[in-house]
Amino acid sequence: MEDTRIYQMRFSKIYQLLIDKANRKGRTKNEVDEIIHWLTGYCQTELDQLAEGESTYAAFFEGAPAMNPHRKLIKGTVCGVRVEAIQQPLMQEIRYLDKLIDELAKGKALDRILRAEQRID
């Protein structure tokens, strides 16, 4: 059975961990925010409120205004699991964000991370 404790973690805690990971690799909070905006459709005001609130990580994704359809282009592994092969939809959304932050931390250009010029076939 899949471990789903991450669903109940507060978004504010996860968000800070994502920022810390990016900062350790010389990237910025603004870049993390841009990735989150692209993936979820949250505006900065909404993101700031969530970062200060008590919302769970599951509620963060479930309440996303507009999940980007291009997220399906995200491929690769996170924690040894291929993101495109994850069957549970919520866990897949979480791993998409993990993968994008991993790419940021590895120095990939933001426009490439956000699949700016790619199309879904």
C-alpha positions in Angstrom: 0.0 0.0 0.0 1.3 3.4 -0.9 2.3 5.7 1.9 0.0 8.7 1.8 1.2 10.6 4.9 2.5 13.3 2.6 -1.2 14.2 1.8 -1.8 15.3 5.3 1.4 17.4 5.7 0.8 21.1 5.7 1.5 22.8 2.4 3.4 25.6 4.2 6.0 23.1 5.4 6.4 21.5 2.0 6.6 24.9 0.3 9.4 25.9 2.6 11.3 22.7 1.9 10.9 23.3 -1.9 12.3 26.8 -1.5 15.2 25.6 0.7 16.1 23.0 -1.9 16.2 25.5 -4.7 18.1 28.0 -2.6 20.8 25.4 -1.7 21.4 25.1 -5.4 21.5 28.9 -6.1 18.0 29.2 -7.3 15.3 31.5 -6.0 11.9 31.5 -4.3 10.6 33.4 -7.3 11.6 30.6 -9.6 9.9 28.1 -7.3 6.8 30.3 -7.3 6.8 30.5 -11.1 6.9 26.7 -11.3 4.0 26.4 -8.9 2.0 29.1 -10.8 2.6 27.2 -14.1 1.7 23.8 -12.7 -1.3 24.7 -10.6 -2.7 28.1 -11.8 -2.5 29.7 -8.4 -1.7 33.4 -8.5 0.9 34.9 -6.1 -1.7 36.2 -3.7 -3.3 32.7 -3.4 0.1 31.1 -3.0 1.1 33.5 -0.3 -2.1 32.8 1.6 -1.6 29.0 1.3 2.0 29.4 2.4 0.8 31.1 5.6 -2.2 28.9 6.2 -3.0 25.5 7.6 -4.0 23.8 4.3 -2.8 20.2 3.7 -0.7 19.3 0.7 -3.6 17.3 -0.7 -5.9 20.3 -0.3 -3.3 22.4 -2.1 -3.5 20.2 -5.2 -7.2 19.5 -5.0 -8.0 23.2 -4.8 -5.7 24.2 -7.7 -7.4 26.6 -10.0 -6.1 25.2 -13.3 -3.7 22.3 -13.5 -1.5 22.9 -16.6 -2.3 20.3 -19.3 1.3 20.4 -20.3 2.3 18.7 -17.0 1.7 15.4 -18.8 4.9 16.1 -20.7 6.9 15.8 -17.4 8.8 12.5 -17.6 11.6 11.0 -15.5 12.1 9.6 -12.1 11.5 10.9 -8.6 12.5 8.7 -5.7 13.2 5.9 -8.1 9.7 6.0 -9.6 8.8 7.1 -13.1 6.3 10.0 -12.7 4.5 9.1 -15.9 3.8 5.6 -14.5 2.3 6.7 -11.2 -1.3 5.4 -11.1 -2.7 7.5 -8.2 -3.6 10.9 -9.6 -2.9 13.0 -6.5 0.5 11.3 -6.0 1.3 11.9 -9.6 0.5 15.6 -9.2 2.8 15.8 -6.2 5.6 14.0 -8.1 5.2 16.4 -11.0 6.0 19.3 -8.7 8.9 17.3 -7.2 10.3 16.6 -10.6 10.1 20.3 -11.7 11.9 21.4 -8.5 14.5 18.7 -9.1 15.1 20.1 -12.6 15.4 23.6 -11.2 17.9 22.5 -8.6 20.0 20.7 -11.2 20.4 24.1 -13.1 18.0 23.6 -15.9 16.7 26.8 -17.5 13.2 27.8 -16.3 11.7 28.0 -19.8 12.8 24.4 -20.4 11.5 23.3 -17.1 8.1 24.8 -17.9 8.0 23.1 -21.3 7.3 26.5 -22.8 7.6 25.5 -26.4 6.4 21.9 -26.3 2.9 20.7 -27.3 0.9 17.8 -26.3 0.4 15.4 -29.2 
